[in-house]
Amino acid sequence: MLTKKLIQTILAQYSLEWNGTHGISHWARVLENGLRLARETGAVVQVVELFAIFHDSQRINESYDTNHGLRGAEYATTLRGRLFNLPDEHFDLLYAACAHHTDGLTTGDITMQTCWDADRLDLGRVCIEPDPKWLCTDAAKNPQVIAWGNQRSQARTIPAFVRAEWAIIESPP
């Protein structure tokens, strides 16, 4: 589902530093978090994958940015059918997950919950330890999963596939 062309298209219009707090390494960790959680939650994997790259893709700053999730959902709408395809019911989940990922919700469809947890498990990058009361799924509330996600987030781990599969090395000059 995630192609190099899709990733490159999103990055070509991304207005922040690729290696910033909400940039490509964050997207990649959210993707890995989501895939790990989806194995237990049964979430729609394609939605989890797309959420990882769209949810923060329309940020205009690294701090408080009202409606960036909604802008990410709208941006996904513009690329749907050209660079990725999803059935309507799955696209609706992607749209809602992106649009509401900063609303603090903990209930809803399991796929949306998995997306939100994948993002929240990466809060260590901004010095916030994930709190189980703000996580949605039992899979994410597992102390071992929280520790795993938090350690990777604090270390700002860049998953190997960013270079190998997405062919991204660094931000353009």
TAQUI-V95897 format. One record per helix or strand. SS is the DSSP state (a for helix, b for strand). FROM is the first residue (numbers start at 1). TO is the last residue. If there is no record, write none. Layout:
BEGIN
ss:SS from:FROM to:TO
ss:SS from:FROM to:TO
END
This chain:
BEGIN
ss:a from:4 to:13
ss:a from:24 to:41
ss:a from:45 to:54
ss:a from:68 to:79
ss:b from:80 to:80
ss:b from:84 to:84
ss:a from:88 to:99
ss:a from:110 to:120
ss:a from:123 to:126
ss:a from:132 to:134
ss:a from:138 to:141
ss:a from:143 to:154
ss:a from:161 to:164
END
